[in-house]
Amino acid sequence: MKGFAFTLDALLAMIIALAILTAIYTMMPKAQRDYFLESYETKIANDILIVLNKNGTLETHDQTFIRNALAELLPDGYGGRLNVYVYECSNPTCDSFVISNQIVPYAITIDKSTPEKDPVLAKRSFLTFDKNRIKYYSIAELRVWLA
């Protein structure tokens, strides 16, 4: 009878140890984050928005033109989604803005085949001028993820 009790005790200890090891193994990938990759993707997203702003692409609000420029700038193996919200001056002094009636907010997605998985977000605001006067105030949000 002693042998049976020791065997049962050892079996129970092995089951508990196996359950603990399984729990640790399944939680490890969730606990580990690649901070270098996240930092790199954030830099990519910010750099793309800076380029699109500096070369005047965002100011055009031409979605086809912006889509082509974004596809060209986005590195291979990455997906991206650009959301642009457009506001216009609500008074002659342009000290407040309202959602634009002329340009509706738009979204441009590159690599629609892969879902957004752990995307990073970069934001940039920019102005569109008409005859040395602010015409639109816009906010661009770019999400970038590893496809």
C-alpha positions as CSV (number, residue, x, y, z in Angstrom):
1,M,0.0,0.0,0.0
2,K,2.9,2.3,0.7
3,G,4.2,1.9,-2.8
4,F,0.8,2.9,-4.3
5,A,0.7,6.0,-2.1
6,F,4.2,7.1,-3.1
7,T,3.4,6.5,-6.8
8,L,0.2,8.5,-6.6
9,D,2.0,11.3,-4.7
10,A,4.7,11.4,-7.4
11,L,2.2,11.4,-10.2
12,L,0.2,14.2,-8.6
13,A,3.5,16.2,-8.2
14,M,4.4,15.7,-11.9
15,I,0.9,16.8,-13.0
16,I,1.2,20.0,-11.0
17,A,4.7,20.7,-12.2
18,L,3.6,20.1,-15.8
19,A,0.6,22.5,-15.4
20,I,2.9,25.2,-14.0
21,L,5.4,24.8,-16.9
22,T,2.6,24.9,-19.4
23,A,1.2,28.1,-17.9
24,I,4.7,29.7,-18.0
25,Y,5.3,28.6,-21.6
26,T,2.0,30.0,-22.8
27,M,2.5,33.4,-21.0
28,M,6.1,34.0,-22.2
29,P,5.3,35.3,-25.7
30,K,2.8,37.7,-24.3
31,A,5.3,39.1,-21.8
32,Q,8.1,39.5,-24.2
33,R,8.0,42.6,-26.4
34,D,10.5,43.6,-29.0
35,Y,11.1,47.2,-28.0
36,F,13.7,47.7,-30.7
37,L,11.1,46.7,-33.4
38,E,8.5,49.0,-31.9
39,S,10.9,51.9,-31.8
40,Y,11.9,51.2,-35.4
41,E,8.3,51.1,-36.6
42,T,7.5,54.3,-34.7
43,K,10.5,56.0,-36.5
44,I,9.3,54.7,-39.9
45,A,5.8,56.1,-39.3
46,N,7.0,59.5,-38.1
47,D,9.5,59.8,-41.0
48,I,6.9,58.9,-43.6
49,L,4.5,61.6,-42.2
50,I,7.4,64.2,-42.2
51,V,8.3,63.4,-45.8
52,L,4.6,63.5,-46.9
53,N,4.2,66.9,-45.2
54,K,7.5,68.4,-46.3
55,N,7.1,67.6,-50.0
56,G,3.5,68.9,-50.0
57,T,1.8,65.6,-50.7
58,L,-0.6,65.8,-47.7
59,E,-1.7,69.3,-48.5
60,T,-3.1,68.2,-51.9
61,H,-5.7,66.0,-50.2
62,D,-5.6,64.0,-53.4
63,Q,-6.2,60.5,-52.1
64,T,-4.7,58.7,-55.2
65,F,-1.6,60.8,-55.1
66,I,-1.2,60.3,-51.4
67,R,-1.8,56.5,-51.7
68,N,0.9,56.2,-54.3
69,A,3.4,58.3,-52.3
70,L,2.6,56.3,-49.1
71,A,3.0,52.9,-50.9
72,E,6.4,54.1,-52.3
73,L,7.6,55.3,-48.8
74,L,6.4,52.3,-46.8
75,P,9.1,49.6,-46.6
76,D,8.5,46.2,-48.0
77,G,6.8,43.8,-45.5
78,Y,4.9,46.6,-43.7
79,G,1.3,47.6,-43.8
80,G,-0.1,51.1,-43.2
81,R,-3.3,53.0,-42.7
82,L,-3.4,56.8,-43.0
83,N,-6.4,58.6,-41.5
84,V,-6.7,62.3,-42.3
85,Y,-9.2,64.6,-40.5
86,V,-9.7,68.0,-42.2
87,Y,-11.0,71.2,-40.5
88,E,-11.6,74.6,-41.9
89,C,-11.6,78.1,-40.4
90,S,-14.9,79.0,-38.8
91,N,-14.2,82.8,-38.9
92,P,-12.1,85.3,-40.8
93,T,-9.4,85.5,-38.2
94,C,-9.0,81.7,-38.3
95,D,-8.7,81.3,-34.5
96,S,-11.1,78.4,-34.4
97,F,-11.9,75.5,-36.7
98,V,-14.9,73.3,-37.6
99,I,-15.0,70.0,-39.5
100,S,-14.7,70.7,-43.2
101,N,-17.8,70.5,-45.4
102,Q,-15.7,70.3,-48.6
103,I,-13.2,67.6,-47.7
104,V,-14.5,64.7,-45.7
105,P,-12.2,62.7,-43.4
106,Y,-10.5,59.9,-45.4
107,A,-8.6,56.7,-44.8
108,I,-6.0,55.2,-47.0
109,T,-4.8,51.6,-46.3
110,I,-1.8,49.9,-47.8
111,D,-1.6,46.1,-47.8
112,K,-5.2,45.3,-46.9
113,S,-4.4,41.6,-47.0
114,T,-2.9,41.6,-43.5
115,P,-4.8,42.8,-40.5
116,E,-3.4,45.4,-38.2
117,K,-1.3,43.5,-35.7
118,D,0.4,45.6,-32.9
119,P,0.4,48.8,-35.0
120,V,2.3,51.9,-33.9
121,L,0.8,55.3,-34.3
122,A,2.3,58.5,-35.5
123,K,0.4,61.8,-35.7
124,R,1.1,65.1,-37.5
125,S,-0.9,68.2,-38.1
126,F,-0.5,70.4,-41.1
127,L,-1.9,73.5,-42.7
128,T,-3.2,74.1,-46.2
129,F,-2.9,77.7,-47.4
130,D,-4.8,79.6,-50.1
131,K,-3.5,83.1,-51.0
132,N,-1.4,83.4,-47.8
133,R,-4.4,82.5,-45.7
134,I,-5.0,79.3,-43.8
135,K,-7.6,77.3,-45.7
136,Y,-7.5,73.9,-43.9
137,Y,-6.1,72.6,-40.6
138,S,-5.6,68.8,-40.9
139,I,-4.5,66.0,-38.7
140,A,-2.9,62.9,-40.2
141,E,-2.6,59.7,-38.2
142,L,-0.5,56.9,-39.7
143,R,-0.6,53.4,-38.3
144,V,2.2,51.1,-39.3
145,W,2.5,47.3,-38.7
146,L,4.7,44.4,-39.7
147,A,2.7,42.6,-42.4
